[in-house]
């Protein structure tokens, strides 16, 4: 038996690249065991993964946790948002899942926006203007390009839904992840049957919505998992909502997450509806809202630039007038799904380290451009920006965010915040607490604060100018791609 003070819970993070599992003491927040196993993602025109890999990765990660996982009283799954998981009558995947960073559905996104009356209508009804990342556009793409596969579908799930259903045998989802589909009406907090009808998706194929704090089910027999039969399963949620839980976020506290994708978000008590499409009006996993802006190109894009230059990712050099827009996978913010990377201002004396710094600047510029739109008007602009995700540990990322934001930056010491948020959700089932209050009790946001430095307005202006001037070229890429 473990030396934990309270019951043990398991939090899971099924992300783009891997599945992680943490066994956490519900009383103290101490991580007593952990495990991780990788996934593969296709390359080329699409970004796809076989959902069965996620399940095998979860099993492997849990077995790495050893005896501690067998003692767990509850489990919850946080997962990558937007992915389209299509299942047949036996619950097996009809085809690989279309992931959030698969941008092939950009034409369907544009058509759906027009058909429903424009971006203002979408923002008011669903809280967001759909981009190629959203699940509704992926379903529309599938119905158009693979009609036989679409006809074979008997259930539609999101990535976290898929794993939760494999655990419980019941199809469920939560408001946080559902709000990223494009077919969930944020005003009524229910599926929008008109939108579903427009894309030919039967509401009966969708999972039941589980309310915050409600039990989604219990672990069923026969899966070779280190759980006792009857272990409670929480609703789970999308990765950003899970990270917000993991930080115990209060309204108005800004977060920048640096991962494969980059996001900025904050909890709000007001239902968001941005007709420009920059801010997605997501729900959080508690009952509030999580306005969020997302970029497709973050740590992976910058690491790719470093590899091309044969540099360590920290080998940046200052003093450059070069601009690099690292849109290697197209981009969501700004909405340029078929754009590619763009380099401007190259000179004989430009160094490789300056090019790498320009890639960091281009990635952070996109996120900071949306931060003011994410925050409510009464938010404290001097409050520290919480920096999380894999990139948050990198000195080059930290210094770039400080220089371009002009804000103090706090680096929470807690790692794996998505899995911690899921664990807090599981703990809430046992204690009756709000999941964010559990995380605050665990003090997960504690960490060093880096002082504010003078904001580099010249760099921000230069990057904005290049982006504005290059917009016709980047949009032309979409038209001819």
Buried (B, 14 or more C-beta within 10 A) or exposed (E): EBEBEBBBBBBBBBBBBBBBBBBBBBBBBBBBBBBBBEBEBEEEEBBBBBBBBBBBBBBBBBBBBBEBBBBBBBBBBBBBBBBBBBBBEEBEBBBBBBBBBBBBBBBBBBBBBEEBEEBBBBBBBBBBBBBBBBBBBBBBBBBBEBEEBBEBBBBBBBBBBBBBBBBBBBBBBBBBBBBBBBBBBBEEBEBBEEBBEBBEBEEEBBBEBBEBBEBBBBBBEEBEBBBEEEBBBBBBBBBBBBBBBBBBBEBBBBBBBBBBBBBBBBBBEEBBBBBEBBBBBBBBBBEBBBBBBBBBBBBBBBBBBBEEBEBEBEBBBEEBBBBBBBBBBBBBBBBBBBBBBBBBBBEEEBBBBBBBBBBBBBBBBBBBBBBEBBBBEEBEEEBBBBBBBBBBEBEBBBBBBBBBBBBBBBBBEBBBBBBBBBBBBBBBBBBEBBBBBBBBBBBBBEBEEBEBBEBBEEBBEBBEEBBEEBEEEBBEBBEEE
